[in-house]
Amino acid sequence: MAKNQPTFLTASSTQVSELCNLAATGNGFFHITAREFPSVIPTKLREKWDSAVVVISGSEGLNRMVFIVGHRIDQKADMMDQDPFLIEVSTLASGARGVLAHHASFPRRSVPLPSNINSASTESYFKNNPTFGLSSGSTGQLPEPLFQAYNIANRALISTSS
């Protein structure tokens, strides 16, 4: 598959509610476990993710951006791949639209698995051992590779607005 291939989606009213609850945490970033993944993320993708970074930005009470970067363990390649997934939630219109950037091309998208990880111990590994060192912070502290992943997904989402 070519790099940065977008898959677009819209969210159901239940999924919009989940996303609004997630966005209510306020601007910044934090990690979540597989049990906390919002249902708007396709099931097959959720099943592959170990954990994810969530980034919330936007206006309080209006449009919010919920950016989720899933940590997918690739045991065959001995790597952890990061899948960027961006959803714009409009609390005024009670709607959401999103994009998943398949095979996104950004620095450190794939990182080698640590030697102490195995298939039995991957659940929440990258939540507890963040790839870029920080487990949470303000949007200004977002690690540069995640900021670049956000830009890739955002450009794809903007392209559907024109």
C-alpha positions as CSV (number, residue, x, y, z in Angstrom):
1,M,0.0,0.0,0.0
2,A,1.2,3.5,-0.8
3,K,2.2,5.9,2.0
4,N,-0.3,8.3,3.6
5,Q,-3.3,6.6,2.1
6,P,-6.5,8.0,3.8
7,T,-9.6,6.2,4.8
8,F,-12.4,8.6,5.7
9,L,-15.3,7.9,8.1
10,T,-18.2,9.6,9.8
11,A,-19.2,8.8,13.4
12,S,-22.6,7.6,14.8
13,S,-24.3,9.7,17.5
14,T,-23.0,7.2,20.1
15,Q,-19.5,7.5,18.8
16,V,-19.8,11.3,18.8
17,S,-20.8,11.1,22.5
18,E,-17.8,8.9,23.3
19,L,-15.5,11.4,21.5
20,C,-17.0,14.4,23.2
21,N,-16.4,12.7,26.6
22,L,-12.8,12.0,25.6
23,A,-12.3,15.6,24.3
24,A,-13.8,16.9,27.6
25,T,-10.4,16.1,29.2
26,G,-9.1,19.3,27.7
27,N,-6.3,20.2,25.4
28,G,-3.1,18.1,25.8
29,F,-2.0,14.5,25.2
30,F,-2.1,11.3,27.2
31,H,-2.0,7.5,26.7
32,I,-4.9,5.1,26.8
33,T,-5.1,1.3,27.0
34,A,-7.0,-1.0,24.6
35,R,-10.0,-1.0,26.9
36,E,-10.3,2.7,26.5
37,F,-10.3,2.9,22.7
38,P,-13.3,4.7,21.3
39,S,-15.6,2.6,19.2
40,V,-15.2,4.9,16.2
41,I,-11.8,3.2,15.5
42,P,-12.5,0.2,13.3
43,T,-12.6,-3.1,15.2
44,K,-9.9,-4.8,13.1
45,L,-7.6,-1.9,13.9
46,R,-8.4,-1.8,17.6
47,E,-7.6,-5.5,17.8
48,K,-4.1,-4.8,16.5
49,W,-3.3,-1.9,18.8
50,D,-1.5,-2.3,22.1
51,S,-2.3,1.2,23.4
52,A,-2.5,4.7,21.9
53,V,-1.6,8.3,22.4
54,V,-4.6,10.7,22.4
55,V,-4.1,14.4,21.6
56,I,-7.0,16.8,22.2
57,S,-6.9,20.3,20.7
58,G,-9.4,23.0,19.6
59,S,-11.9,25.4,21.0
60,E,-13.6,24.6,24.3
61,G,-17.2,23.6,23.5
62,L,-17.0,24.0,19.8
63,N,-15.0,21.9,17.3
64,R,-12.4,19.7,18.8
65,M,-9.7,17.6,17.2
66,V,-9.2,14.2,18.7
67,F,-6.0,12.7,17.3
68,I,-5.3,9.1,18.2
69,V,-2.0,7.4,17.4
70,G,-2.3,3.6,17.9
71,H,0.6,1.5,18.8
72,R,0.5,-1.6,16.6
73,I,2.9,-4.4,17.5
74,D,4.4,-6.1,14.4
75,Q,6.1,-9.2,15.9
76,K,7.3,-10.5,12.5
77,A,9.2,-7.3,11.7
78,D,10.2,-6.9,15.4
79,M,8.8,-3.3,15.3
80,M,6.1,-1.2,16.8
81,D,4.2,0.8,14.1
82,Q,2.2,3.9,14.9
83,D,-1.1,4.5,13.1
84,P,-2.4,8.1,13.0
85,F,-6.2,8.5,13.3
86,L,-7.7,12.1,13.3
87,I,-11.3,12.9,14.1
88,E,-12.9,16.3,14.1
89,V,-15.8,16.5,16.5
90,S,-18.3,19.3,16.2
91,T,-20.3,19.7,19.4
92,L,-22.6,22.3,17.7
93,A,-23.6,20.0,14.8
94,S,-23.4,16.8,16.9
95,G,-21.3,15.2,14.2
96,A,-17.8,14.0,13.6
97,R,-15.7,13.1,10.6
98,G,-12.3,11.5,10.6
99,V,-9.5,10.0,8.7
100,L,-7.0,7.1,9.2
101,A,-3.7,7.7,7.4
102,H,-2.5,4.2,6.4
103,H,1.2,3.7,6.2
104,A,1.8,7.3,7.3
105,S,5.3,8.6,6.5
106,F,6.8,10.5,9.4
107,P,10.0,10.1,11.4
108,R,10.0,7.2,13.9
109,R,6.7,5.9,12.7
110,S,8.2,2.4,13.2
111,V,10.5,1.8,16.1
112,P,12.3,-1.4,17.1
113,L,10.6,-3.5,19.8
114,P,12.5,-3.5,23.1
115,S,14.2,-6.8,23.9
116,N,12.1,-7.3,27.0
117,I,8.8,-7.4,25.1
118,N,7.1,-10.5,23.9
119,S,3.6,-11.3,22.5
120,A,2.4,-12.2,26.0
121,S,3.4,-8.9,27.6
122,T,2.4,-6.3,25.0
123,E,-0.9,-5.1,26.5
124,S,-0.4,-1.5,27.4
125,Y,3.4,-1.8,27.1
126,F,3.7,1.5,25.2
127,K,1.3,3.3,27.5
128,N,3.6,2.4,30.4
129,N,6.8,2.9,28.4
130,P,6.1,5.8,26.0
131,T,8.0,5.8,22.8
132,F,9.0,9.4,23.0
133,G,9.5,9.6,26.8
134,L,6.4,11.6,27.9
135,S,3.2,9.8,28.9
136,S,1.2,13.1,29.0
137,G,1.6,16.8,28.6
138,S,0.3,19.9,27.0
139,T,-0.1,20.2,23.2
140,G,3.1,22.3,23.2
141,Q,5.0,19.4,24.6
142,L,3.8,17.0,21.9
143,P,6.8,15.1,20.6
144,E,7.8,16.2,17.1
145,P,7.1,12.9,15.3
146,L,3.6,12.9,16.6
147,F,3.1,16.5,15.5
148,Q,4.2,15.5,12.0
149,A,1.8,12.5,12.1
150,Y,-1.0,14.9,13.0
151,N,-0.1,17.2,10.1
152,I,-0.4,14.2,7.6
153,A,-3.8,13.2,8.9
154,N,-5.0,16.9,9.1
155,R,-4.0,17.6,5.5
156,A,-6.0,14.5,4.4
157,L,-9.0,15.6,6.5
158,I,-8.8,19.2,5.2
159,S,-8.8,17.8,1.6
160,T,-12.3,16.6,2.1
161,S,-13.6,20.1,3.0
162,S,-12.6,21.8,-0.2
